[in-house]
Each structure stands twice: as C-alpha cells, then as structure tokens.
Amino acid sequence: MTTDLDPGAHALRAGVGDVLLDVRDLRTHFKVMDGLVKAVDGVSFSIRRGGRLALVGESGCGKSVTALTIMRLIDQPPGLIAGGEIMFNGRDLLKLSDQEIRKIRGGQIAMIFQEPMTSLNPVLTVGAQLTEAILLHQETDKKGARRIAQTALEDVGVADAKRRLDQYPHELSGGMRQRVMIAMALSCNPALIIADEPTTALDVTIQRQILELIKDIQTRTGAALLLITHDLGVVAETVDDVAVMYAGRVVETGSVEEVLLHPRHPYTRGLLESIPSQGKRGKPLSVIKGMVPNPFRMPPGCKFQPRCPYQWGECATGEAPLISLGEGISSRCLLHDPRFRDRLAAYDTPMGDPA
C-alpha cells in the first residue's frame, strides 16, 4: 500500500505511453459576490487511448466544470483556472493560445452537451451547424462538408438524413436532437469525446438508445470517452473506469467492477447503497445523511466527514491524499492510511449502522 502524492501518478490501468488525457491537480475557481467558490479543487485523472472513464458525483460536485475547463470554455472572469495541467497528446491545453485551442476543440476533442435544445442554434438549420464544424476542421468545400454531415447523421441512426439537414432544431424530437449533437461531435473524427450528462431530459427508452449509440460509436472509432454522469446505472453499462467526485475533489478511482462491487470510500458506498434494487424491496432505502457542504464554508479536513458514519477526530484535522491501493484503485480516505488500519473493521458494517 502506498500513498499517492503525485497527482499524475494514478493513471487508471494505463501505461505512460497509453495516456491520451492526463488531468493533473486541476483547480477552477469562481469569484462571486459572496466570495470564492473552489468548484474544482485539485482534480486528477487519466484516460488512456480508446479508454472509457466516467466522472461521477452529485449535482454541484464539479463534474461539468471539469469538462468545460478541459474544453477551455470557462469564462474568465468570473471563472479562474487557478492551477494544474491538462495534458492532451503530450501538450498542456492550458498553455495553448486561443487560436491553437480552437483547432483542437471540436476537432481532436469533441463534446456532447446535456441539453441539445440550448446547445443547438435555433435559427440555423441542422445542416448549417454540422457543416460549420466540418469546414473549420477538415479540408473540404461546402458540397463535401454537406456530404460528410449527411453520412454522420446516417451513422447515428437518423432516418431520412438528407431531409433532416434542412430542418431546424425545433422540428426534431429530443432524442433526434441528441443524435444530431452526437453526429456533430463525431463528424471530425475526434480522439476524445466528452459526453456531459447526454441523456438528461430524455425518457428511459431513448436514454438507453443514446447510451448504446455512444458506446457503439466509441468502440467503432477507437476514440476515448469521458462520460459525465450522476447515474451509477449508466456507469455500469458504459465505461471501463470510474472517478468519483465530491465537493470539487476526486475521492475514489478504479475499474468499474472494483468501484461498484468493492467501494473503498464511504461516499461511494453511500451512493451505491441508496440505489433501489430488487434485493431491497420492502426495505427503506439507505440515505447519506446531511447536505453537500456550503462552498463558502467547507468543513476542515475531509470534506465528507460531517456526513460520514465512520469519521473520527483525525478526519477533521487533516484530509487524506488519494491513497493508491494498486491496479489503478485509490481512495481519499484515512481508513486506508496504514497508521489507522485498525479502523477498517468499522467499514464492514452498513452505512446506516456504524460500529
């Protein structure tokens, strides 16, 4: 057991040469009237080429801000990228000029936003919006761009794609608009796809179709996938690795099997135990007590300790780093510090019945 003090050292099951995206100690803050919000406060994770990683956590934990920071879409001010590195193909995206990042954004890195109705321009046709990105990132003329756009729509299962190119977003259903967003993201053959809650506001049947589509296309193209979600059911079916976030920090990493079957952090365990299942029929659901901390008044030490049934004095005086447990598994919890190994026995009891 080792303590991982190097933010870039815990690449999830990825060799150094395999890493496509390496986020190191990323910090994104917002200056508002009431003070400074540390929305992303030292986040580190890696994605290998062709890999699939989910960034998981409650609303407000910093998942989407992390994705927008990677894309360099944070308005400064009020936002401030206060520190860290975003290494993509060996280049730090935070050090690139606006012109250089525009060549990468939408070309090498594409993003699927959670609400296509607000992400698509309502006064431009689907074809106009698709061809704009293609003309920017590929060497082709308008006729060739339209042909590529039509093929992209066909690839994501849009029927009568030629006619759809001349329609406006409001003429399409929610599921169809999301397919357009996916086609737009894939039209320039990106190396990395960032999907930010891609099934929000869609009914259950369409959600499954969209997730299966993203997974199938990612497999066929060999692109890496960063999935932003709060839904652990989505995680189980879509990705290989997971990074769990709480209050602006990554608190656990590992393969999807390890995180879902053997959670090492009390927060992850609480999330899993609060999911309804057949085995819990007739029993009250477990809940994580308390509330997410106020961003202006973060608790001392571990940010989860006020809600954690396993916390003790040391949790309020010092926060653990991400402690490496081998095979890409890590947990930001003092339970895994060798000095407090005897405390792990308490972790064998259910969340609602601490020892």
Secondary structure, DSSP 8 states (H G I E B T S, - for coil): -EE---TTS--TT--GGGEEEEEEEEEEEEEETTEEEEEEEEEEEEEETT-EEEEE--TTSSHHHHHHHHTT---TTTEEEEEEEEEETTEEGGGS-HHHHHHHBTTTEEEE-S-HHHHS-TTS-HHHHHHHHHHHHSS--HHHHHHHHHHHHHHTT-TTHHHHTTS-GGGS-HHHHHHHHHHHHHTT--SEEEEESTTTT--HHHHHHHHHHHHHHHHHH--EEEEEES-HHHHHHH-SEEEEEETTEEEEEEEHHHHHHS--SHHHHHHHHTS--GGGTTS------S----TTS--SSSTTGGG-TT--GGGGT-----EEEETTEEE--GGGSGGGGGGGGGGGS-TTS--
